[in-house]
């Protein structure tokens, strides 16, 4: 994560298929902030991508 942060990659997402989780981080003030997350059957909506809705159930 720090490598991407240092390179100023604006978004960093972690998908864990074993835990059935999604964490979405966005670069805010030079550091990553968790802006959206979900687990199991939840639906995740990212504030920077208002048209994107991710249903974790099928994943």
Secondary structure per residue as TSV (DSSP state, phi and psi in degrees):
chain	resnum	aa	ss	phi	psi
A	1	X	-	360.0	-40.0
A	2	X	H	-65.0	-33.3
A	3	X	H	-62.6	-45.7
A	4	X	H	-66.3	-38.9
A	5	X	H	-62.3	-46.0
A	6	X	H	-63.0	-32.0
A	7	X	T	-83.5	-0.8
A	8	X	T	63.5	35.3
A	9	X	-	-70.0	122.5
A	10	X	S	-68.6	-31.4
A	11	X	E	-133.2	142.7
A	12	X	E	-140.4	119.8
A	13	X	E	-118.5	139.1
A	14	X	E	-116.1	122.0
A	15	X	E	-114.0	124.5
A	16	X	E	-118.3	100.6
A	17	X	T	-66.9	-27.4
A	18	X	T	-69.4	-41.6
A	19	X	T	-90.8	-4.9
A	20	X	T	53.9	53.8
A	21	X	E	-132.3	156.4
A	22	X	E	-136.0	130.5
A	23	X	E	-125.7	128.8
A	24	X	E	-114.3	120.8
A	25	X	E	-111.4	146.4
A	26	X	E	-130.5	143.7
A	27	X	E	-72.2	120.1
A	28	X	E	-132.7	113.4
A	29	X	T	63.6	30.6
A	30	X	T	87.1	-2.8
A	31	X	E	-131.3	156.8
A	32	X	E	-80.2	136.9
A	33	X	E	-122.6	138.9
A	34	X	E	-72.2	119.3
A	35	X	E	-113.2	-15.6
A	36	X	E	-161.6	148.6
A	37	X	E	-161.0	162.5
A	38	X	E	-167.3	164.6
A	39	X	E	-141.4	159.1
A	40	X	T	54.5	-112.2
A	41	X	T	-99.9	11.2
A	42	X	-	-70.9	162.8
A	43	X	E	-110.1	129.3
A	44	X	E	-107.3	131.0
A	45	X	E	-121.5	124.4
A	46	X	-	-92.6	128.8
A	47	X	T	-64.1	-24.2
A	48	X	T	-86.7	-11.0
A	49	X	-	-130.1	76.0
A	50	X	T	-61.0	-23.9
A	51	X	T	-87.1	-7.8
A	52	X	-	-94.6	120.3
A	53	X	E	-126.5	123.9
A	54	X	E	-113.7	112.8
A	55	X	E	-87.2	112.2
A	56	X	S	-75.4	-17.8
A	57	X	T	-53.1	-53.0
A	58	X	T	-68.7	-19.1
A	59	X	-	-75.0	360.0
